[in-house]
């Protein structure tokens, strides 16, 4: 059995990566979403265990010491981490896993899983990104910090495998789904036993 894909989706805050992931889960059968742990408070409509695992700082640090994360980082003054057990179990069973994480996390995942697929989602423009962040009704300090961080993240997009512009959600989801399908069909990912009976 072939291993599942590890798919990283990164984007500046407000670009729509969480919505894209939700659409992928509805449209593709063999894919799971890796729920990230975070110390940031939940936003309106976010549910613990579905969008994130919301934990306190001390609990998060305890899990770091116990090596429970594949990767973790401090982003926008809060900790974020990818649970190890879920990801390793899924890919071992041939199930694809999608992670919506920042560029720091993307680099770590690529180092630990060289065959991972890294997709960077771009906003149509900085102006559009600003409008989306403002619609979240975050404080002016938080907005300024996220916009400043976005510029750094956009610079890191060059190290990703694919770039997708989210100017149309349906189109962006279709393009990312096409990438996943193509990557799963790479000969380097397939078992040689799939080919052997045909070439004998």
C-alpha positions in Angstrom: 0.0 0.0 0.0 1.3 3.4 -1.0 1.7 6.0 1.8 -0.7 8.9 2.0 0.4 12.4 0.9 1.3 15.1 3.3 -0.2 18.3 1.8 0.8 21.6 3.3 -1.3 24.7 2.5 0.1 28.0 3.6 -1.2 31.5 3.0 -1.2 34.9 4.7 -3.8 35.2 7.4 -7.1 36.1 5.7 -6.4 34.5 2.4 -8.9 31.6 2.9 -6.8 28.5 3.6 -9.2 27.2 6.2 -12.2 27.5 3.9 -10.2 25.8 1.1 -9.3 22.9 3.4 -13.0 22.5 4.3 -14.0 22.4 0.6 -11.3 19.8 -0.1 -12.6 17.5 2.7 -16.0 17.6 1.2 -14.9 16.9 -2.3 -12.2 14.3 -1.8 -12.8 10.9 0.0 -9.2 9.9 0.9 -8.2 13.0 2.8 -8.2 14.1 6.4 -7.5 17.5 8.0 -4.8 17.6 10.6 -6.3 19.8 13.4 -3.6 22.0 14.8 -3.1 22.8 18.5 -3.0 26.5 19.4 -2.8 28.7 22.5 -4.8 31.5 20.8 -8.4 32.1 21.9 -11.1 30.8 19.5 -12.8 33.2 17.1 -16.6 33.3 16.7 -17.8 30.1 15.2 -14.7 28.1 15.9 -15.1 24.8 17.7 -12.5 23.0 19.8 -11.4 19.8 18.1 -12.8 20.8 14.7 -11.0 24.0 13.8 -8.2 23.8 16.4 -7.4 22.2 19.7 -7.4 25.2 22.0 -5.0 24.7 24.9 -3.3 26.9 27.5 0.4 27.8 27.2 1.6 25.5 30.0 -0.2 22.6 28.5 1.3 23.4 25.0 4.8 23.6 26.5 4.2 20.2 28.2 3.3 18.7 24.9 6.5 20.2 23.3 8.6 18.5 26.0 6.8 15.2 25.4 7.6 15.5 21.6 3.9 15.3 20.7 4.2 17.7 17.8 5.7 17.1 14.3 6.4 20.8 14.3 5.5 23.8 16.3 6.1 27.5 16.1 5.2 30.9 17.6 3.0 32.9 15.2 1.3 36.2 15.9 2.3 35.8 19.6 0.6 32.4 19.9 1.9 28.8 19.8 0.7 26.5 17.0 1.7 22.8 16.7 0.9 19.8 14.5 0.1 16.6 16.5 2.4 13.8 15.5 0.3 10.7 16.1 -2.6 11.6 13.9 -0.5 12.5 10.9 1.8 9.4 11.1 -1.2 7.1 11.6 -3.0 8.5 8.5 -0.2 8.4 6.0 0.8 5.0 7.2 -2.7 3.8 6.2 -2.5 5.4 2.8 -4.7 8.4 3.8 -3.8 11.9 2.6 -3.4 14.6 5.2 -3.8 18.3 4.6 -2.2 20.8 7.0 -3.1 24.5 7.0 0.1 25.9 8.5 2.4 28.9 8.2 5.6 29.0 6.2 7.8 28.1 9.2 5.8 25.0 9.7 5.9 24.3 6.0 9.7 24.3 6.0 9.8 21.9 8.9 7.3 19.5 7.3 9.4 19.5 4.1 12.5 18.7 6.1 10.8 15.8 8.0 8.7 14.6 5.0 10.8 15.4 1.8 8.0 14.0 -0.4 5.4 16.4 1.0 3.5 18.7 -1.3 3.7 22.4 -0.5 1.0 24.7 -1.9 1.0 28.4 -1.3 -2.3 30.4 -1.6 -2.0 34.0 -2.7 -4.6 36.7 -2.2 -5.7 38.6 -5.3 -4.0 41.7 -3.9 -2.7 43.3 -0.7 -5.8 45.5 -0.8 -8.1 42.5 -0.8 -6.1 40.9 2.0 -6.5 44.1 4.1 -10.2 44.1 3.5 -10.6 40.5 4.6 -8.6 41.1 7.8 -10.6 44.2 8.6 -13.8 42.2 8.2 -12.6 40.0 11.1 -12.9 43.1 13.4 -9.4 42.6 14.8 -7.7 45.4 16.6 -5.6 47.9 14.7 -2.4 46.5 16.3 -3.3 42.9 15.3 -4.2 44.0 11.8 -0.9 45.9 11.3 1.1 42.9 12.7 -0.7 40.4 10.4 -0.2 42.6 7.3 3.5 43.0 8.2 3.8 39.2 8.7 2.0 38.6 5.4 4.8 40.4 3.4 7.4 38.0 4.9 5.2 35.0 4.2 4.7 36.1 0.5 8.5 36.2 0.2 8.7 32.6 1.4 6.3 31.4 -1.3 9.2 30.9 -3.7 10.2 27.8 -1.8 6.8 26.1 -2.3 5.9 23.6 -5.1 2.7 25.3 -6.3 1.2 28.8 -6.2 -2.6 29.2 -6.4 -4.4 32.6 -6.4 -7.6 32.7 -4.4 -9.5 35.2 -6.5 -12.3 32.7 -7.0 -12.8 30.1 -4.3 -14.3 27.3 -6.5 -11.4 27.7 -9.0 -8.8 27.7 -6.2 -10.2 24.5 -4.7 -10.3 22.8 -8.1 -6.7 23.8 -8.9 -5.5 22.4 -5.5 -7.5 19.3 -5.9 -5.9 18.8 -9.4 -2.5 19.2 -7.8 -3.3 16.5 -5.2 -4.5 14.1 -7.9 -1.5 14.6 -10.1 0.9 14.2 -7.1 -0.8 10.9 -6.1 -0.2 9.6 -9.6 3.5 10.3 -9.7 5.4 7.1 -10.6 7.8 7.7 -7.8 5.0 7.5 -5.3 3.5 4.3 -6.7 4.4 0.7 -5.6 6.4 -1.0 -8.3 4.1 -4.0 -7.8 1.3 -1.9 -9.5 3.4 -1.9 -12.7 5.1 -5.3 -12.6 2.2 -7.5 -13.8 1.8 -5.2 -16.8 5.4 -5.3 -18.0 6.1 -9.0 -17.6 
